[in-house]
């Protein structure tokens, strides 16, 4: 069995930032990426996706985001290219097409089982697989009875596929508003929410919001120590989105109360035939490979950790979780800080062994 210092599970932004930090501590991690390329979930996001933070605030450690305009909002494909170039510069052992089936404790080490491959033995494991592989489908009223098309935002790509159709988008976050506004150009769209959509201005006093978050230190403040759950995040609006529901493109309605075949039942009792539901309802940590590792997950399948270090499985760590430590823990601009802390904490016992 091959033995390595650290196995990093996931070759996206979190895994690459962690690898950079581990290399700086003299460790030689092996990165296992399930897909056929690095960049994590970015290649599979919808076509029009752009970052919410400007390029100057969207870099991993050691490599600024390229481009002449640092204040632009990079497109999905730019992020993919950036992460690919970042991985090439790391000169690390990154193995694509290696899906982890299970992680087990064997004495003082971990055994990492691969689908269709030979297992690895490791002193430490970092789970950096993100959440895109685990879309959240809440128990919405009538969802099981609805016979129209239902897809999660993870499966949405472009509006042309919905031209002329009646579509309802569910959610109150950035993705929900962006997808609904984009679809409204080619389809009849309603944004269905449990409550009002909360907006925050993208620019304040001539500066992007991330300038102020960085200047005040709020972006990296360890608020996760104080609040067990992240506060509700408003939709960042650059002037395009706040006005669209108000103008009815798309319209906003309270969440439907049930379904009758292909018809949704609205709170006023109206039954309306709908072609498709798009659930922009978020994600949950994608950690099925830890299900058989004692102490790693709680009863709901969520990681048991304190600022990224597993509390019940020594040597296991998490990077890239939402609200792992701060507002920016699962973002390009912030994951490097969490990765550096985790690498430092893991390196000390490995150096003594």
TIVODO-522726 format. One record per residue (C-alpha): residue number from 1; residue in three letters; x, y, z. Coordinates in nm, 2 decimals. Layout:
// TIVODO-522726
[NUM ALA [X Y Z]]
...
This chain:
// TIVODO-522726
[1 UNK [0.00 0.00 0.00]]
[2 UNK [0.13 0.34 -0.09]]
[3 UNK [0.20 0.56 0.21]]
[4 UNK [0.19 0.94 0.20]]
[5 UNK [0.20 1.23 0.44]]
[6 UNK [-0.13 1.39 0.37]]
[7 UNK [-0.42 1.31 0.13]]
[8 UNK [-0.62 1.61 0.01]]
[9 UNK [-0.96 1.51 -0.12]]
[10 UNK [-1.07 1.75 -0.39]]
[11 UNK [-0.88 1.95 -0.66]]
[12 UNK [-1.09 2.27 -0.66]]
[13 UNK [-1.00 2.60 -0.49]]
[14 UNK [-1.00 2.45 -0.14]]
[15 UNK [-0.78 2.16 -0.23]]
[16 UNK [-0.54 2.37 -0.43]]
[17 UNK [-0.51 2.63 -0.15]]
[18 UNK [-0.45 2.35 0.10]]
[19 UNK [-0.19 2.19 -0.12]]
[20 UNK [0.00 2.52 -0.15]]
[21 UNK [0.00 2.56 0.23]]
[22 UNK [0.11 2.21 0.30]]
[23 UNK [0.40 2.24 0.05]]
[24 UNK [0.52 2.55 0.24]]
[25 UNK [0.55 2.34 0.55]]
[26 UNK [0.76 2.08 0.37]]
[27 UNK [0.49 1.82 0.33]]
[28 UNK [0.42 1.63 0.01]]
[29 UNK [0.04 1.59 -0.02]]
[30 UNK [-0.13 1.38 -0.27]]
[31 UNK [-0.44 1.54 -0.42]]
[32 UNK [-0.73 1.31 -0.52]]
[33 UNK [-0.98 1.47 -0.76]]
[34 UNK [-1.28 1.27 -0.87]]
[35 UNK [-1.33 1.44 -1.20]]
[36 UNK [-1.10 1.44 -1.50]]
[37 UNK [-0.95 1.79 -1.43]]
[38 UNK [-0.87 2.03 -1.16]]
[39 UNK [-1.08 2.34 -1.08]]
[40 UNK [-1.35 2.16 -0.88]]
[41 UNK [-1.71 2.25 -0.95]]
[42 UNK [-1.63 2.56 -1.15]]
[43 UNK [-1.64 2.40 -1.50]]
[44 UNK [-2.00 2.28 -1.42]]
[45 UNK [-2.16 2.60 -1.31]]
[46 UNK [-2.41 2.78 -1.53]]
[47 UNK [-2.26 2.95 -1.84]]
[48 UNK [-2.32 3.32 -1.74]]
[49 UNK [-2.19 3.29 -1.38]]
[50 UNK [-1.95 3.57 -1.27]]
[51 UNK [-1.78 3.61 -0.94]]
[52 UNK [-1.94 3.84 -0.68]]
[53 UNK [-1.60 3.98 -0.59]]
[54 UNK [-1.36 4.17 -0.81]]
[55 UNK [-1.05 4.01 -0.95]]
[56 UNK [-0.82 4.19 -0.70]]
[57 UNK [-1.01 4.01 -0.42]]
[58 UNK [-1.04 3.67 -0.59]]
[59 UNK [-0.69 3.52 -0.56]]
[60 UNK [-0.55 3.21 -0.40]]
[61 UNK [-0.22 3.25 -0.20]]
[62 UNK [0.09 3.30 -0.42]]
[63 UNK [-0.07 3.39 -0.75]]
[64 UNK [-0.27 3.71 -0.82]]
[65 UNK [-0.57 3.68 -1.04]]
[66 UNK [-0.45 3.78 -1.39]]
[67 UNK [-0.59 4.05 -1.62]]
[68 UNK [-0.55 4.42 -1.68]]
[69 UNK [-0.85 4.53 -1.49]]
[70 UNK [-0.84 4.42 -1.12]]
[71 UNK [-1.18 4.57 -1.06]]
[72 UNK [-1.37 4.35 -1.31]]
[73 UNK [-1.58 4.05 -1.20]]
[74 UNK [-1.43 3.74 -1.36]]
[75 UNK [-1.64 3.50 -1.56]]
[76 UNK [-1.67 3.13 -1.48]]
[77 UNK [-1.43 3.03 -1.76]]
[78 UNK [-1.17 3.28 -1.63]]
[79 UNK [-1.18 3.11 -1.29]]
[80 UNK [-1.14 2.77 -1.45]]
[81 UNK [-0.83 2.89 -1.64]]
[82 UNK [-0.69 3.05 -1.33]]
[83 UNK [-0.73 2.74 -1.11]]
[84 UNK [-0.58 2.52 -1.39]]
[85 UNK [-0.28 2.75 -1.41]]
[86 UNK [-0.25 2.76 -1.03]]
[87 UNK [-0.24 2.38 -1.01]]
[88 UNK [0.03 2.37 -1.28]]
[89 UNK [0.24 2.61 -1.08]]
[90 UNK [0.21 2.40 -0.76]]
[91 UNK [0.43 2.12 -0.90]]
[92 UNK [0.23 1.88 -0.67]]
[93 UNK [0.11 1.52 -0.70]]
[94 UNK [-0.25 1.58 -0.83]]
[95 UNK [-0.43 1.27 -0.95]]
[96 UNK [-0.74 1.34 -1.15]]
[97 UNK [-1.00 1.07 -1.21]]
[98 UNK [-0.95 0.93 -0.85]]
[99 UNK [-1.27 0.92 -0.66]]
[100 UNK [-1.25 0.84 -0.29]]
[101 UNK [-1.50 0.58 -0.18]]
[102 UNK [-1.42 0.57 0.19]]
[103 UNK [-1.18 0.69 0.46]]
[104 UNK [-1.11 0.46 0.76]]
[105 UNK [-0.89 0.47 1.06]]
[106 UNK [-0.63 0.19 1.08]]
[107 UNK [-0.43 0.23 1.40]]
[108 UNK [-0.25 0.56 1.39]]
[109 UNK [-0.31 0.62 1.02]]
[110 UNK [-0.59 0.66 0.77]]
[111 UNK [-0.67 0.42 0.49]]
[112 UNK [-0.81 0.60 0.18]]
[113 UNK [-1.01 0.36 -0.04]]
[114 UNK [-1.05 0.46 -0.41]]
[115 UNK [-1.32 0.35 -0.65]]
[116 UNK [-1.14 0.10 -0.88]]
[117 UNK [-0.80 0.18 -0.75]]
[118 UNK [-0.55 0.07 -0.49]]
[119 UNK [-0.59 0.23 -0.14]]
[120 UNK [-0.35 0.48 0.01]]
[121 UNK [-0.23 0.51 0.37]]
[122 UNK [-0.19 0.86 0.51]]
[123 UNK [-0.10 1.03 0.83]]
[124 UNK [-0.36 1.30 0.78]]
[125 UNK [-0.65 1.37 0.55]]
[126 UNK [-0.80 1.70 0.44]]
[127 UNK [-1.16 1.69 0.31]]
[128 UNK [-1.17 1.97 0.05]]
[129 UNK [-1.45 1.84 -0.17]]
[130 UNK [-1.68 2.13 -0.13]]
[131 UNK [-2.06 2.10 -0.16]]
[132 UNK [-2.15 2.12 -0.53]]
[133 UNK [-2.19 1.74 -0.55]]
[134 UNK [-2.46 1.75 -0.28]]
[135 UNK [-2.74 1.99 -0.40]]
[136 UNK [-2.99 2.06 -0.13]]
[137 UNK [-3.35 1.98 -0.22]]
[138 UNK [-3.57 2.10 0.06]]
[139 UNK [-3.91 1.95 0.14]]
[140 UNK [-4.12 2.20 -0.05]]
[141 UNK [-4.50 2.18 -0.04]]
[142 UNK [-4.62 1.97 -0.33]]
[143 UNK [-4.27 1.90 -0.47]]
[144 UNK [-4.32 1.52 -0.47]]
[145 UNK [-4.66 1.55 -0.65]]
[146 UNK [-4.54 1.80 -0.92]]
[147 UNK [-4.51 1.62 -1.26]]
[148 UNK [-4.33 1.90 -1.45]]
[149 UNK [-3.96 1.92 -1.49]]
[150 UNK [-3.76 1.97 -1.16]]
[151 UNK [-3.39 2.06 -1.16]]
[152 UNK [-3.15 2.20 -0.92]]
[153 UNK [-2.94 2.51 -1.00]]
[154 UNK [-2.65 2.27 -1.02]]
[155 UNK [-2.80 2.13 -1.34]]
[156 UNK [-2.90 2.47 -1.49]]
[157 UNK [-2.67 2.59 -1.78]]
[158 UNK [-2.83 2.85 -2.01]]
[159 UNK [-3.17 3.02 -2.07]]
[160 UNK [-3.21 2.91 -2.43]]
[161 UNK [-3.32 2.57 -2.31]]
[162 UNK [-3.63 2.73 -2.15]]
[163 UNK [-3.74 2.96 -2.43]]
[164 UNK [-4.11 3.03 -2.42]]
[165 UNK [-4.17 2.80 -2.12]]
[166 UNK [-4.33 2.88 -1.78]]
[167 UNK [-4.06 2.85 -1.51]]
[168 UNK [-4.06 2.90 -1.14]]
[169 UNK [-3.73 2.96 -0.96]]
[170 UNK [-3.72 2.89 -0.59]]
[171 UNK [-3.47 3.07 -0.36]]
[172 UNK [-3.36 3.40 -0.22]]
[173 UNK [-2.99 3.40 -0.28]]
[174 UNK [-2.75 3.54 -0.55]]
[175 UNK [-2.79 3.23 -0.77]]
[176 UNK [-3.17 3.23 -0.75]]
[177 UNK [-3.20 3.60 -0.84]]
[178 UNK [-2.94 3.58 -1.12]]
[179 UNK [-3.09 3.27 -1.28]]
[180 UNK [-3.44 3.41 -1.26]]
[181 UNK [-3.34 3.74 -1.41]]
[182 UNK [-3.15 3.57 -1.69]]
[183 UNK [-3.44 3.33 -1.77]]
[184 UNK [-3.69 3.62 -1.77]]
[185 UNK [-3.54 3.73 -2.11]]
[186 UNK [-3.66 3.41 -2.28]]
[187 UNK [-3.93 3.26 -2.05]]
[188 UNK [-4.22 3.35 -1.83]]
[189 UNK [-4.06 3.34 -1.49]]
[190 UNK [-4.16 3.37 -1.12]]
[191 UNK [-3.92 3.39 -0.83]]
[192 UNK [-4.09 3.20 -0.55]]
[193 UNK [-3.96 3.28 -0.20]]
[194 UNK [-4.07 3.22 0.16]]
[195 UNK [-4.00 3.59 0.24]]
[196 UNK [-3.88 3.91 0.07]]
[197 UNK [-3.55 3.90 -0.11]]
[198 UNK [-3.28 4.11 0.08]]
[199 UNK [-3.04 4.31 -0.13]]
[200 UNK [-2.71 4.48 -0.05]]
[201 UNK [-2.54 4.74 -0.27]]
[202 UNK [-2.24 4.60 -0.46]]
[203 UNK [-2.08 4.95 -0.44]]
[204 UNK [-2.06 5.19 -0.14]]
[205 UNK [-1.90 5.53 -0.17]]
[206 UNK [-1.75 5.44 -0.50]]
[207 UNK [-1.59 5.12 -0.37]]
[208 UNK [-1.69 4.75 -0.41]]
[209 UNK [-1.84 4.60 -0.10]]
[210 UNK [-1.54 4.37 -0.07]]
[211 UNK [-1.31 4.67 -0.02]]
[212 UNK [-1.50 4.76 0.29]]
[213 UNK [-1.51 4.40 0.42]]
[214 UNK [-1.14 4.38 0.38]]
[215 UNK [-1.06 4.72 0.52]]
[216 UNK [-1.26 4.66 0.83]]
[217 UNK [-1.14 4.30 0.88]]
[218 UNK [-1.50 4.17 0.89]]
[219 UNK [-1.43 3.94 0.59]]
[220 UNK [-1.18 3.73 0.79]]
[221 UNK [-1.31 3.79 1.14]]
[222 UNK [-1.35 3.45 1.32]]
[223 UNK [-1.72 3.50 1.36]]
[224 UNK [-1.78 3.12 1.33]]
[225 UNK [-1.66 3.09 1.69]]
[226 UNK [-1.95 3.30 1.81]]
[227 UNK [-2.23 3.21 1.58]]
[228 UNK [-2.31 2.84 1.51]]
[229 UNK [-2.48 2.92 1.18]]
[230 UNK [-2.40 3.18 0.92]]
[231 UNK [-2.62 3.49 0.90]]
[232 UNK [-2.85 3.51 0.60]]
[233 UNK [-2.65 3.65 0.30]]
[234 UNK [-2.82 3.93 0.10]]
[235 UNK [-2.81 3.94 -0.28]]
[236 UNK [-2.53 4.16 -0.40]]
[237 UNK [-2.68 4.41 -0.64]]
[238 UNK [-2.48 4.61 -0.89]]
[239 UNK [-2.79 4.79 -1.01]]
[240 UNK [-2.94 4.52 -1.23]]
[241 UNK [-3.12 4.29 -0.99]]
[242 UNK [-3.30 4.49 -0.72]]
[243 UNK [-3.52 4.65 -0.99]]
[244 UNK [-3.61 4.33 -1.18]]
[245 UNK [-3.86 4.17 -0.94]]
[246 UNK [-4.02 4.52 -0.88]]
[247 UNK [-4.07 4.55 -1.25]]
[248 UNK [-4.21 4.21 -1.28]]
[249 UNK [-3.93 4.05 -1.48]]
[250 UNK [-3.92 3.82 -1.31]]
[251 UNK [-4.22 3.86 -1.08]]
[252 UNK [-4.18 3.76 -0.72]]
[253 UNK [-4.45 3.55 -0.54]]
[254 UNK [-4.47 3.38 -0.20]]
[255 UNK [-4.38 3.02 -0.21]]
[256 UNK [-4.65 2.79 -0.36]]
[257 UNK [-4.85 2.58 -0.12]]
[258 UNK [-4.89 2.26 -0.31]]
[259 UNK [-4.91 2.09 -0.65]]
[260 UNK [-5.17 1.91 -0.86]]
[261 UNK [-4.99 1.73 -1.14]]
[262 UNK [-4.82 1.99 -1.35]]
[263 UNK [-5.00 2.27 -1.17]]
[264 UNK [-4.87 2.47 -0.88]]
[265 UNK [-5.11 2.60 -0.62]]
[266 UNK [-5.03 2.95 -0.51]]
[267 UNK [-5.13 3.10 -0.17]]
[268 UNK [-5.43 3.28 -0.32]]
[269 UNK [-5.57 2.94 -0.44]]
[270 UNK [-5.49 2.99 -0.80]]
[271 UNK [-5.37 2.68 -0.98]]
[272 UNK [-5.12 2.74 -1.26]]
[273 UNK [-4.96 2.51 -1.51]]
[274 UNK [-4.58 2.53 -1.49]]
[275 UNK [-4.33 2.37 -1.72]]
[276 UNK [-4.02 2.36 -1.49]]
[277 UNK [-3.91 2.43 -1.14]]
[278 UNK [-3.55 2.54 -1.08]]
[279 UNK [-3.44 2.49 -0.72]]
[280 UNK [-3.17 2.75 -0.63]]
[281 UNK [-3.18 2.62 -0.28]]
[282 UNK [-2.81 2.58 -0.20]]
[283 UNK [-2.59 2.28 -0.12]]
[284 UNK [-2.47 2.07 0.17]]
[285 UNK [-2.12 1.94 0.24]]
[286 UNK [-2.03 1.66 0.00]]
[287 UNK [-1.87 1.40 0.23]]
[288 UNK [-2.01 1.05 0.17]]
[289 UNK [-1.66 0.90 0.19]]
[290 UNK [-1.65 0.99 0.57]]
[291 UNK [-1.97 0.81 0.66]]
[292 UNK [-1.77 0.51 0.80]]
[293 UNK [-1.51 0.72 0.99]]
[294 UNK [-1.60 0.73 1.35]]
[295 UNK [-1.63 1.09 1.49]]
[296 UNK [-1.61 1.26 1.15]]
[297 UNK [-1.98 1.35 1.09]]
[298 UNK [-2.29 1.41 1.30]]
[299 UNK [-2.62 1.24 1.27]]
[300 UNK [-2.72 1.47 0.98]]
[301 UNK [-2.40 1.40 0.78]]
[302 UNK [-2.24 1.73 0.85]]
[303 UNK [-1.88 1.76 0.97]]
[304 UNK [-1.80 1.77 1.33]]
[305 UNK [-1.53 2.03 1.35]]
[306 UNK [-1.39 2.33 1.53]]
[307 UNK [-1.27 2.59 1.27]]
[308 UNK [-1.19 2.31 1.03]]
[309 UNK [-1.02 2.06 1.26]]
[310 UNK [-1.23 1.74 1.32]]
[311 UNK [-1.32 1.72 1.69]]
[312 UNK [-1.37 1.34 1.69]]
[313 UNK [-1.12 1.22 1.44]]
[314 UNK [-0.76 1.34 1.51]]
[315 UNK [-0.56 1.40 1.19]]
[316 UNK [-0.87 1.48 0.98]]
[317 UNK [-0.94 1.84 0.87]]
[318 UNK [-1.19 2.03 0.65]]
[319 UNK [-1.13 2.32 0.42]]
[320 UNK [-1.38 2.52 0.22]]
[321 UNK [-1.68 2.48 0.44]]
[322 UNK [-1.93 2.76 0.45]]
[323 UNK [-1.88 2.95 0.77]]
[324 UNK [-1.59 2.73 0.86]]
[325 UNK [-1.43 3.03 1.04]]
[326 UNK [-1.54 3.35 0.87]]
[327 UNK [-1.76 3.51 0.60]]
[328 UNK [-1.51 3.42 0.33]]
[329 UNK [-1.42 3.06 0.43]]
[330 UNK [-1.56 2.90 0.12]]
[331 UNK [-1.45 3.17 -0.13]]
[332 UNK [-1.15 3.22 -0.35]]
[333 UNK [-1.07 3.53 -0.15]]
[334 UNK [-1.07 3.36 0.19]]
[335 UNK [-1.01 2.99 0.16]]
[336 UNK [-0.63 3.04 0.15]]
[337 UNK [-0.63 3.18 0.51]]
[338 UNK [-0.82 2.88 0.64]]
[339 UNK [-0.60 2.65 0.45]]
[340 UNK [-0.28 2.80 0.60]]
[341 UNK [-0.42 2.76 0.95]]
[342 UNK [-0.51 2.40 0.89]]
[343 UNK [-0.17 2.32 0.73]]
[344 UNK [0.01 2.47 1.02]]
[345 UNK [-0.20 2.26 1.27]]
[346 UNK [-0.15 1.94 1.08]]
[347 UNK [0.22 1.99 1.01]]
[348 UNK [0.33 2.01 1.38]]
[349 UNK [0.24 1.65 1.48]]
[350 UNK [0.35 1.51 1.14]]
[351 UNK [0.70 1.67 1.20]]
[352 UNK [0.72 1.49 1.53]]
[353 UNK [0.62 1.15 1.40]]
